[in-house]
Amino acid sequence: MEQTLLNIGFGSSVVAERVVAIVSPNSAPMKRLKDDAREEKRLVDATHGRKTRAIIVMDSNHVVLSAIQSETISQRYATLAESK
């Protein structure tokens, strides 16, 4: 079973098939989602100390933080989907 990796910046990747949503972290519901995930130990911080610019929701119910713009990650995801 071959898995396609989605580059989320600074050497970090996630399995593309498991991504449910890629969203901007600026709204109140997204901040609440991030805080809830942190409390429940479901948060993966892949920002390497940089500002969070995207939140990636996985089908495993994990929340991944990225320092790359959500639009950039979405474009990378679309490119991977087209190449299949």
GROMACS elastic network, one bead per residue, 0.5 to 0.9 nm:
[ bonds ]
;  ai    aj funct       b0    kb
    3    15     6  0.64174   500
    3    16     6  0.76061   500
    3    17     6  0.74777   500
    4    14     6  0.84241   500
    4    15     6  0.57894   500
    4    16     6  0.56294   500
    4    17     6  0.70631   500
    4    80     6  0.78097   500
    5    13     6  0.58499   500
    5    14     6  0.54858   500
    5    16     6  0.54301   500
    5    17     6  0.83750   500
    5    80     6  0.87505   500
    6    12     6  0.84858   500
    6    13     6  0.52342   500
    6    14     6  0.52608   500
    6    15     6  0.60044   500
    6    16     6  0.52023   500
    6    17     6  0.89796   500
    6    73     6  0.80222   500
    6    76     6  0.71009   500
    6    77     6  0.65321   500
    6    80     6  0.77607   500
    7    10     6  0.82907   500
    7    11     6  0.72590   500
    7    12     6  0.60694   500
    7    14     6  0.67965   500
    7    16     6  0.89113   500
    7    73     6  0.75658   500
    7    76     6  0.75520   500
    7    77     6  0.86740   500
    8    11     6  0.75928   500
    8    12     6  0.55970   500
    8    13     6  0.53196   500
    8    14     6  0.71479   500
    8    46     6  0.79665   500
    8    65     6  0.88940   500
    8    66     6  0.61972   500
    8    67     6  0.79226   500
    8    68     6  0.65947   500
    8    72     6  0.88860   500
    8    73     6  0.63204   500
    8    76     6  0.87784   500
    9    12     6  0.55177   500
    9    13     6  0.72818   500
    9    46     6  0.79655   500
    9    47     6  0.79615   500
    9    66     6  0.69202   500
    9    67     6  0.68799   500
    9    68     6  0.59791   500
    9    73     6  0.85931   500
   10    13     6  0.88116   500
   10    46     6  0.80915   500
   10    47     6  0.78257   500
   10    48     6  0.77044   500
   10    66     6  0.89959   500
   10    67     6  0.83167   500
   10    68     6  0.86850   500
   12    46     6  0.65870   500
   12    47     6  0.89103   500
   12    66     6  0.87644   500
   13    16     6  0.86344   500
   13    46     6  0.88537   500
   14    17     6  0.87868   500
   14    18     6  0.78942   500
   14    19     6  0.78608   500
   14    58     6  0.88836   500
   14    64     6  0.88027   500
   15    18     6  0.56521   500
   15    19     6  0.70813   500
   15    58     6  0.89924   500
   16    19     6  0.55202   500
   16    77     6  0.70230   500
   16    80     6  0.80617   500
   16    81     6  0.87231   500
   17    20     6  0.83351   500
   17    59     6  0.88699   500
   18    57     6  0.87074   500
   18    58     6  0.55540   500
   18    59     6  0.53395   500
   18    60     6  0.75409   500
   19    22     6  0.76098   500
   19    56     6  0.69361   500
   19    57     6  0.61285   500
   19    59     6  0.61929   500
   19    60     6  0.89753   500
   20    56     6  0.75426   500
   20    57     6  0.54667   500
   20    58     6  0.52047   500
   20    59     6  0.57659   500
   21    55     6  0.80519   500
   21    56     6  0.57425   500
   21    57     6  0.50814   500
   21    58     6  0.71140   500
   21    59     6  0.89940   500
   22    54     6  0.67688   500
   22    55     6  0.58188   500
   22    57     6  0.64528   500
   22    70     6  0.61512   500
   22    71     6  0.83822   500
   22    73     6  0.74885   500
   22    74     6  0.66891   500
   23    26     6  0.89292   500
   23    30     6  0.79625   500
   23    53     6  0.88148   500
   23    54     6  0.57601   500
   23    55     6  0.52517   500
   23    56     6  0.64402   500
   23    57     6  0.81556   500
   23    70     6  0.59317   500
   23    71     6  0.84844   500
   23    74     6  0.89350   500
   24    27     6  0.74558   500
   24    30     6  0.76009   500
   24    52     6  0.88900   500
   24    53     6  0.63896   500
   24    55     6  0.61220   500
   24    56     6  0.88815   500
   24    69     6  0.77552   500
   24    70     6  0.58109   500
   24    71     6  0.84825   500
   25    28     6  0.82653   500
   25    29     6  0.86878   500
   25    30     6  0.54336   500
   25    31     6  0.63277   500
   25    34     6  0.84057   500
   25    52     6  0.70960   500
   25    53     6  0.62771   500
   25    54     6  0.56942   500
   25    55     6  0.59079   500
   25    65     6  0.88229   500
   25    70     6  0.87582   500
   26    29     6  0.86139   500
   26    30     6  0.67760   500
   26    31     6  0.70063   500
   26    53     6  0.83466   500
   26    54     6  0.89243   500
   27    30     6  0.54034   500
   27    31     6  0.64203   500
   27    32     6  0.87920   500
   28    31     6  0.50823   500
   28    32     6  0.61872   500
   28    33     6  0.85924   500
   29    32     6  0.50115   500
   29    33     6  0.60984   500
   29    34     6  0.86484   500
   30    34     6  0.61680   500
   30    35     6  0.85726   500
   30    55     6  0.78795   500
   31    34     6  0.51009   500
   31    35     6  0.61745   500
   31    36     6  0.85793   500
   32    35     6  0.50371   500
   32    36     6  0.59992   500
   32    37     6  0.84575   500
   33    36     6  0.52052   500
   33    37     6  0.61261   500
   33    38     6  0.86099   500
   33    63     6  0.81463   500
   34    37     6  0.51542   500
   34    38     6  0.61801   500
   34    39     6  0.87460   500
   34    43     6  0.71291   500
   34    55     6  0.80596   500
   34    63     6  0.69727   500
   34    64     6  0.87823   500
   34    65     6  0.84888   500
   35    38     6  0.50670   500
   35    39     6  0.62859   500
   35    40     6  0.86939   500
   35    43     6  0.85679   500
   36    39     6  0.51677   500
   36    40     6  0.62259   500
   36    41     6  0.85863   500
   36    42     6  0.84214   500
   36    43     6  0.86511   500
   37    40     6  0.51109   500
   37    41     6  0.59848   500
   37    43     6  0.50821   500
   37    44     6  0.88356   500
   37    61     6  0.86229   500
   37    62     6  0.72113   500
   37    63     6  0.64549   500
   38    41     6  0.51150   500
   38    42     6  0.60310   500
   38    43     6  0.50158   500
   38    44     6  0.83992   500
   38    63     6  0.86209   500
   39    42     6  0.77447   500
   39    43     6  0.83193   500
   40    43     6  0.78379   500
   41    44     6  0.84653   500
   41    62     6  0.86428   500
   42    61     6  0.71493   500
   42    63     6  0.61911   500
   42    64     6  0.85222   500
   43    62     6  0.59439   500
   43    64     6  0.59728   500
   43    65     6  0.76431   500
   44    62     6  0.71768   500
   44    63     6  0.60887   500
   44    65     6  0.62467   500
   45    48     6  0.73432   500
   45    49     6  0.86362   500
   45    52     6  0.87692   500
   45    63     6  0.84063   500
   45    64     6  0.58851   500
   45    66     6  0.69835   500
   46    49     6  0.82917   500
   46    50     6  0.89659   500
   46    52     6  0.88738   500
   46    64     6  0.67580   500
   46    65     6  0.54928   500
   46    66     6  0.52837   500
   46    67     6  0.73290   500
   47    50     6  0.51842   500
   47    51     6  0.68065   500
   47    52     6  0.63046   500
   47    53     6  0.86277   500
   47    65     6  0.61719   500
   47    68     6  0.81009   500
   48    51     6  0.87830   500
   48    66     6  0.85175   500
   48    67     6  0.78352   500
   49    52     6  0.86886   500
   49    67     6  0.85539   500
   50    53     6  0.88438   500
   50    66     6  0.85131   500
   50    67     6  0.59149   500
   51    66     6  0.81841   500
   51    67     6  0.56919   500
   51    68     6  0.88430   500
   52    55     6  0.76173   500
   52    65     6  0.61344   500
   52    66     6  0.56111   500
   52    68     6  0.76219   500
   52    69     6  0.84919   500
   53    65     6  0.76701   500
   53    66     6  0.60337   500
   53    68     6  0.56092   500
   53    69     6  0.50099   500
   53    70     6  0.64396   500
   54    64     6  0.83424   500
   54    65     6  0.60173   500
   54    66     6  0.51563   500
   54    67     6  0.64784   500
   54    68     6  0.63389   500
   54    69     6  0.56400   500
   54    71     6  0.84454   500
   54    73     6  0.81428   500
   55    63     6  0.67468   500
   55    64     6  0.57780   500
   55    66     6  0.63227   500
   55    70     6  0.73582   500
   56    62     6  0.83800   500
   56    63     6  0.57659   500
   56    65     6  0.63464   500
   56    66     6  0.76087   500
   56    70     6  0.84435   500
   57    60     6  0.84082   500
   57    61     6  0.67732   500
   57    62     6  0.61878   500
   57    64     6  0.64004   500
   57    65     6  0.89647   500
   58    61     6  0.54491   500
   58    62     6  0.53467   500
   58    63     6  0.62745   500
   58    64     6  0.76342   500
   59    62     6  0.72441   500
   60    63     6  0.87951   500
   66    69     6  0.77796   500
   66    70     6  0.82818   500
   67    70     6  0.88231   500
   68    71     6  0.84455   500
   68    72     6  0.67945   500
   68    73     6  0.69287   500
   69    72     6  0.53111   500
   69    73     6  0.65476   500
   69    74     6  0.87178   500
   70    73     6  0.51465   500
   70    74     6  0.60526   500
   70    75     6  0.86126   500
   71    74     6  0.50077   500
   71    75     6  0.61902   500
   71    76     6  0.86946   500
   72    75     6  0.51325   500
   72    76     6  0.63229   500
   72    77     6  0.86494   500
   73    76     6  0.50479   500
   73    77     6  0.61347   500
   73    78     6  0.86292   500
   74    78     6  0.61400   500
   74    79     6  0.85813   500
   75    78     6  0.50608   500
   75    79     6  0.61572   500
   75    80     6  0.86628   500
   76    79     6  0.50881   500
   76    80     6  0.63004   500
   76    81     6  0.87129   500
   77    80     6  0.51486   500
   77    81     6  0.62540   500
   77    82     6  0.87187   500
   78    81     6  0.50089   500
   78    82     6  0.61619   500
   78    83     6  0.86823   500
   79    82     6  0.51581   500
   79    83     6  0.63103   500
   80    83     6  0.52443   500
   80    84     6  0.67651   500
   81    84     6  0.56138   500
